[in-house]
Amino acid sequence: MSHRVAISSTGLYTPPHTITNAELVASFNAWADLENERNAIDIAAGAAQPVPHSSVEFIEKASGIQRRYVMDKEGVLDPKRMRPRFAPRADHELSMMAEIGVKACEDALQRVGKNAADVDAVICAAANMQRAYPAMGVEIQTALGVPGYAFDMNVACSSATFALEMAYNAVRTGAARAVLVVNPEITSAHLCWTDRDCHFIFGDVATAILVERLDQAPAGAFEILGTRLLSTFSNNIRNNAGFLSRAEDRDPEDRDQLFRQEGRKVFKEVCPMAAEHIETHLASLGYRAPDVRRFWLHQANLSMNLFIARKLLGRDATENEAPVILNEFANTASAGSIIAFHRHHTDIAPGDIGVICSFGAGYSIGSAVVRRL
Ligand SMILES: CC(C)(COP(=O)(O)OP(=O)(O)OC[C@H]1O[C@@H](n2cnc3c(N)ncnc32)[C@H](O)[C@@H]1OP(=O)(O)O)[C@@H](O)C(=O)NCCC(=O)NCCS
């Protein structure tokens, strides 16, 4: 027997600190000046190039990002450090990823008056896990008091939508009555804050999605009409940090042990793929792009979203049709499209159709077509 499935709630955890572009650029430029001073002799001899300054105008124009939330601000902005400063936690303490994941899950549950006993599984899906095992998902599951099972999965920026399909299938088949998908994204720890090309890109956050059997979901929930996943290998977005790094005698600060990308190639390749993916997904369910009341798109870059919406609709989308949250949050990896949904869904009328879609490293693209009950 196949059950109908709905997104009955979402939750959001917002970190305590904000970094504006002005603050970010001031710290980057102070770091660049220190670097250039350190390399002054080589630079004067023409043996090294000075690090150019970053600029607020470039960041806003190239990305649409105005600020971002972070778990630690002082370490990131310290020009002598340029990375967050986290105190190590003992094994008996809740891990940082689990802590913010639990908060997002509690928010999602509380919004619909549900509790942990109503849930059978937790999928922790994020672009990076803070350790190999035990699974972050199991720690979150146990901290919440969810019976049943949990696991981790990583499909970079598409982790949330790929997990949404896993949750949809688990509920559809009856394996679970309800599943919490949780996306704790501490991107500040894998961003290279000294790389001018990308130091402005990411922000921290955690989101949660409660996926339930439709017959148990509250009024106003969103039925999942279908999900669709696509992946194809690309080297244009990579993070090589992993358990082999130690055996390769790597330094955690080596540039390839952090996020890096060929931004222009990503833009050129991913945008048409994402637009075609959404179109094909909608067509498989008997819809066309103009039938869609709202697109909750991945939030990496404003121009990417404008391009995709234009390709789908044949005209510019309004903010009402494709809401933007990256100006406030920056790119939050897998959480972006879920924040957009979380912040912008209460005005959708019963019967209206929406699309949640993420795209990112892999490459990976995931979408869910939903209809408001
Ligand atoms: C990352 C991205 C915003 C960069 O924008 P871009 O317009 O491609 O910028 P480029 O890297 O080509 O740089 C353009 C110019 O700005 C300069 N520049 C780069 N970073 C700068 C900064 N922080 N401040 C000032 N100038 C900067 C470059 O040096 C370059 O100068 P040049 O033309 O004299 O060589 C853009 O490529 C993008 O959005 N890509 C999408 C990919 C993405 O965001 N993926 C995330 C996962 S899906």
The ligand as an SDF file (V2000), in Angstrom:
LIG
                    3D

 48 50  0  0  0  0  0  0  0  0999 V2000
   31.3990   33.0340   -7.7750 C   0  0  0  0  0  0  0  0  0  0  0  0
   30.8570   34.1360   -8.6550 C   0  0  0  0  0  0  0  0  0  0  0  0
   29.9090   35.0150   -7.8260 C   0  0  0  0  0  0  0  0  0  0  0  0
   31.9900   35.0210   -9.1410 C   0  0  0  0  0  0  0  0  0  0  0  0
   31.4830   36.0010  -10.0290 O   0  0  0  0  0  0  0  0  0  0  0  0
   32.1490   36.2310  -11.4600 P   0  0  0  0  0  0  0  0  0  0  0  0
   31.4270   37.3380  -12.0800 O   0  0  0  0  0  0  0  0  0  0  0  0
   32.1660   34.9120  -12.1500 O   0  0  0  0  0  0  0  0  0  0  0  0
   33.5740   36.7260  -11.0500 O   0  0  0  0  0  0  0  0  0  0  0  0
   35.0010   36.2270  -11.5410 P   0  0  0  0  0  0  0  0  0  0  0  0
   35.5180   35.2200  -10.5560 O   0  0  0  0  0  0  0  0  0  0  0  0
   34.9940   35.8510  -12.9770 O   0  0  0  0  0  0  0  0  0  0  0  0
   35.7940   37.5820  -11.3750 O   0  0  0  0  0  0  0  0  0  0  0  0
   35.4820   38.7550  -12.1420 C   0  0  0  0  0  0  0  0  0  0  0  0
   36.4480   39.8440  -11.7650 C   0  0  0  0  0  0  0  0  0  0  0  0
   36.2180   40.2650  -10.4190 O   0  0  0  0  0  0  0  0  0  0  0  0
   37.4000   40.1220   -9.6530 C   0  0  0  0  0  0  0  0  0  0  0  0
   37.0590   39.6780   -8.2980 N   0  0  0  0  0  0  0  0  0  0  0  0
   36.8830   38.4080   -7.8590 C   0  0  0  0  0  0  0  0  0  0  0  0
   36.6030   38.4170   -6.5520 N   0  0  0  0  0  0  0  0  0  0  0  0
   36.5790   39.7000   -6.1540 C   0  0  0  0  0  0  0  0  0  0  0  0
   36.3310   40.3360   -4.9160 C   0  0  0  0  0  0  0  0  0  0  0  0
   36.0330   39.6350   -3.8200 N   0  0  0  0  0  0  0  0  0  0  0  0
   36.3800   41.6810   -4.8660 N   0  0  0  0  0  0  0  0  0  0  0  0
   36.6850   42.4120   -5.9670 C   0  0  0  0  0  0  0  0  0  0  0  0
   36.9040   41.8600   -7.1630 N   0  0  0  0  0  0  0  0  0  0  0  0
   36.8540   40.5170   -7.2540 C   0  0  0  0  0  0  0  0  0  0  0  0
   38.2220   39.0750  -10.3760 C   0  0  0  0  0  0  0  0  0  0  0  0
   39.5890   39.2240  -10.0790 O   0  0  0  0  0  0  0  0  0  0  0  0
   37.8960   39.3900  -11.8090 C   0  0  0  0  0  0  0  0  0  0  0  0
   38.6750   40.4840  -12.2390 O   0  0  0  0  0  0  0  0  0  0  0  0
   39.2210   40.5720  -13.7510 P   0  0  0  0  0  0  0  0  0  0  0  0
   37.9830   40.6490  -14.5920 O   0  0  0  0  0  0  0  0  0  0  0  0
   40.0380   41.8210  -13.7200 O   0  0  0  0  0  0  0  0  0  0  0  0
   40.0000   39.3100  -13.9580 O   0  0  0  0  0  0  0  0  0  0  0  0
   30.1090   33.5710   -9.8720 C   0  0  0  0  0  0  0  0  0  0  0  0
   31.0030   32.9320  -10.7440 O   0  0  0  0  0  0  0  0  0  0  0  0
   29.0300   32.6390   -9.5170 C   0  0  0  0  0  0  0  0  0  0  0  0
   28.0170   33.0140   -8.9740 O   0  0  0  0  0  0  0  0  0  0  0  0
   29.1180   31.3780   -9.8430 N   0  0  0  0  0  0  0  0  0  0  0  0
   28.0690   30.4600   -9.5340 C   0  0  0  0  0  0  0  0  0  0  0  0
   28.5790   29.3510   -8.7760 C   0  0  0  0  0  0  0  0  0  0  0  0
   28.1830   29.2820   -7.3380 C   0  0  0  0  0  0  0  0  0  0  0  0
   27.9100   30.2410   -6.6660 O   0  0  0  0  0  0  0  0  0  0  0  0
   28.2060   28.0550   -6.8990 N   0  0  0  0  0  0  0  0  0  0  0  0
   27.9530   27.7070   -5.5360 C   0  0  0  0  0  0  0  0  0  0  0  0
   27.5020   26.3100   -5.4830 C   0  0  0  0  0  0  0  0  0  0  0  0
   26.0930   26.0150   -6.5430 S   0  0  0  0  0  0  0  0  0  0  0  0
  1  2  1  0
  2  3  1  0
  2  4  1  0
  2 36  1  0
  4  5  1  0
  5  6  1  0
  6  7  2  0
  6  8  1  0
  6  9  1  0
  9 10  1  0
 10 11  2  0
 10 12  1  0
 10 13  1  0
 13 14  1  0
 14 15  1  0
 15 16  1  0
 15 30  1  0
 16 17  1  0
 17 18  1  0
 17 28  1  0
 18 19  1  0
 18 27  1  0
 19 20  2  0
 20 21  1  0
 21 22  1  0
 21 27  2  0
 22 23  1  0
 22 24  2  0
 24 25  1  0
 25 26  2  0
 26 27  1  0
 28 29  1  0
 28 30  1  0
 30 31  1  0
 31 32  1  0
 32 33  2  0
 32 34  1  0
 32 35  1  0
 36 37  1  0
 36 38  1  0
 38 39  2  0
 38 40  1  0
 40 41  1  0
 41 42  1  0
 42 43  1  0
 43 44  2  0
 43 45  1  0
 45 46  1  0
 46 47  1  0
 47 48  1  0
M  END
$$$$
